[in-house]
Amino acid sequence: MGRSTTLSDSEEGASFDFIVIGGGTNGLTAASYLSKQGQRVLLVERQNYLGGGAITQDLTLQGFHHDVFATSINSWRTGPVQQDLELEKYGYHDVDPDPVAATPFKSGKTLAIYRDLNKTSNHLVSNAFLQRGFIGTTHSSTLAQCTTISRT
Ligand SMILES: Cc1cc2nc3c(=O)[nH]c(=O)nc-3n(C[C@H](O)[C@H](O)[C@H](O)COP(=O)(O)OP(=O)(O)OC[C@H]3O[C@@H](n4cnc5c(N)ncnc54)[C@H](O)[C@@H]3O)c2cc1C
């Protein structure tokens, strides 16, 4: 794995047990499991990079890094792939940013969601996204529940 070039002369005419089309997370995962089972696998990717939608790219402005299509990694964390394929050995690690998400506006304001509920509430109020009174007991407790659920 790891190469996304054309076949070399020595590989042309070689036979494979499986050909996987697409080097996104699903193709890479399938090909890796097959390879671990001793199968001879050819993975074909049309781009000059691997990862499909689960990569980081400068989607808006140069130097501003965005995840293309892999925002929430909670279910990924509970799955067996990282351990099965020993991804950390190959440089994989989780990133837990704070703020978790942020949206800049042309007006210069930024809407940010932090790990800490109070910090998020204060930010939303001080940037006039919410009025202070809006985050009453009900909303605070609902938000707190959401935060608790997302942490379990
Ligand atoms: C950690 C993680 C977090 C995620 N978080 C989210 C999330 O928050 N929200 C969400 O909706 N999804 C999320 N996902 C899902 C994920 O981003 C997409 O579902 C995933 O990209 C789909 O993977 P895929 O391999 O099926 O397809 P893709 O990622 O689309 O990859 C397909 C690949 O096939 C290649 N290809 C296509 N046609 C050909 C061809 N004819 N020949 C050669 N190559 C070809 C493409 O270039 C591409 O590289 C997450 C996934 C992960 C792993």
The ligand as an SDF file (V2000), in Angstrom:
LIG
                    3D

 53 58  0  0  0  0  0  0  0  0999 V2000
  -12.6220    8.8340   10.4700 C   0  0  0  0  0  0  0  0  0  0  0  0
  -13.8020    9.0450    9.5640 C   0  0  0  0  0  0  0  0  0  0  0  0
  -14.7240   10.0500    9.8560 C   0  0  0  0  0  0  0  0  0  0  0  0
  -15.8220   10.2620    9.0410 C   0  0  0  0  0  0  0  0  0  0  0  0
  -16.7000   11.2660    9.3300 N   0  0  0  0  0  0  0  0  0  0  0  0
  -17.7510   11.5010    8.5320 C   0  0  0  0  0  0  0  0  0  0  0  0
  -18.6660   12.5360    8.8280 C   0  0  0  0  0  0  0  0  0  0  0  0
  -18.5020   13.2460    9.7850 O   0  0  0  0  0  0  0  0  0  0  0  0
  -19.7510   12.6970    8.0270 N   0  0  0  0  0  0  0  0  0  0  0  0
  -19.9570   11.9000    6.9480 C   0  0  0  0  0  0  0  0  0  0  0  0
  -20.9590   12.0620    6.2640 O   0  0  0  0  0  0  0  0  0  0  0  0
  -19.0700   10.9110    6.6250 N   0  0  0  0  0  0  0  0  0  0  0  0
  -18.0170   10.7050    7.3960 C   0  0  0  0  0  0  0  0  0  0  0  0
  -17.1460    9.6980    7.1140 N   0  0  0  0  0  0  0  0  0  0  0  0
  -17.4460    8.9030    5.9480 C   0  0  0  0  0  0  0  0  0  0  0  0
  -16.4920    9.1230    4.8520 C   0  0  0  0  0  0  0  0  0  0  0  0
  -15.9270   10.3820    4.7070 O   0  0  0  0  0  0  0  0  0  0  0  0
  -17.0940    8.6910    3.5650 C   0  0  0  0  0  0  0  0  0  0  0  0
  -18.1650    7.8460    3.7550 O   0  0  0  0  0  0  0  0  0  0  0  0
  -15.9840    7.9740    2.8820 C   0  0  0  0  0  0  0  0  0  0  0  0
  -15.1540    8.9500    2.2970 O   0  0  0  0  0  0  0  0  0  0  0  0
  -16.4910    6.9680    1.9010 C   0  0  0  0  0  0  0  0  0  0  0  0
  -15.3660    6.1880    1.6030 O   0  0  0  0  0  0  0  0  0  0  0  0
  -15.2590    5.4190    0.2510 P   0  0  0  0  0  0  0  0  0  0  0  0
  -13.9270    4.7660    0.2610 O   0  0  0  0  0  0  0  0  0  0  0  0
  -16.4550    4.5480    0.0480 O   0  0  0  0  0  0  0  0  0  0  0  0
  -15.3980    6.5250   -0.8670 O   0  0  0  0  0  0  0  0  0  0  0  0
  -14.5030    7.7970   -1.1490 P   0  0  0  0  0  0  0  0  0  0  0  0
  -13.8910    8.3570    0.0780 O   0  0  0  0  0  0  0  0  0  0  0  0
  -15.3610    8.6740   -1.9770 O   0  0  0  0  0  0  0  0  0  0  0  0
  -13.3100    7.2320   -2.0260 O   0  0  0  0  0  0  0  0  0  0  0  0
  -13.5210    6.7080   -3.2970 C   0  0  0  0  0  0  0  0  0  0  0  0
  -12.1790    6.6920   -4.0000 C   0  0  0  0  0  0  0  0  0  0  0  0
  -12.3180    5.9980   -5.2060 O   0  0  0  0  0  0  0  0  0  0  0  0
  -11.6350    6.7160   -6.2150 C   0  0  0  0  0  0  0  0  0  0  0  0
  -12.2640    6.3500   -7.4870 N   0  0  0  0  0  0  0  0  0  0  0  0
  -13.5410    6.5640   -7.8620 C   0  0  0  0  0  0  0  0  0  0  0  0
  -13.7570    6.0460   -9.0720 N   0  0  0  0  0  0  0  0  0  0  0  0
  -12.5850    5.4680   -9.4810 C   0  0  0  0  0  0  0  0  0  0  0  0
  -12.1860    4.7730  -10.6550 C   0  0  0  0  0  0  0  0  0  0  0  0
  -13.0400    4.5370  -11.6590 N   0  0  0  0  0  0  0  0  0  0  0  0
  -10.9100    4.3200  -10.7240 N   0  0  0  0  0  0  0  0  0  0  0  0
  -10.0240    4.5480   -9.7010 C   0  0  0  0  0  0  0  0  0  0  0  0
  -10.3670    5.2080   -8.5740 N   0  0  0  0  0  0  0  0  0  0  0  0
  -11.6270    5.6630   -8.4540 C   0  0  0  0  0  0  0  0  0  0  0  0
  -11.8080    8.1760   -5.8440 C   0  0  0  0  0  0  0  0  0  0  0  0
  -10.8350    9.0050   -6.4150 O   0  0  0  0  0  0  0  0  0  0  0  0
  -11.6750    8.0930   -4.3240 C   0  0  0  0  0  0  0  0  0  0  0  0
  -10.3450    8.2350   -3.8800 O   0  0  0  0  0  0  0  0  0  0  0  0
  -16.0230    9.4570    7.9030 C   0  0  0  0  0  0  0  0  0  0  0  0
  -15.0840    8.4320    7.6060 C   0  0  0  0  0  0  0  0  0  0  0  0
  -14.0030    8.2350    8.4250 C   0  0  0  0  0  0  0  0  0  0  0  0
  -13.0240    7.1190    8.0910 C   0  0  0  0  0  0  0  0  0  0  0  0
  1  2  1  0
  2  3  1  0
  2 52  2  0
  3  4  2  0
  4  5  1  0
  4 50  1  0
  5  6  2  0
  6  7  1  0
  6 13  1  0
  7  8  2  0
  7  9  1  0
  9 10  1  0
 10 11  2  0
 10 12  1  0
 12 13  2  0
 13 14  1  0
 14 15  1  0
 14 50  1  0
 15 16  1  0
 16 17  1  0
 16 18  1  0
 18 19  1  0
 18 20  1  0
 20 21  1  0
 20 22  1  0
 22 23  1  0
 23 24  1  0
 24 25  2  0
 24 26  1  0
 24 27  1  0
 27 28  1  0
 28 29  2  0
 28 30  1  0
 28 31  1  0
 31 32  1  0
 32 33  1  0
 33 34  1  0
 33 48  1  0
 34 35  1  0
 35 36  1  0
 35 46  1  0
 36 37  1  0
 36 45  1  0
 37 38  2  0
 38 39  1  0
 39 40  1  0
 39 45  2  0
 40 41  1  0
 40 42  2  0
 42 43  1  0
 43 44  2  0
 44 45  1  0
 46 47  1  0
 46 48  1  0
 48 49  1  0
 50 51  2  0
 51 52  1  0
 52 53  1  0
M  END
$$$$
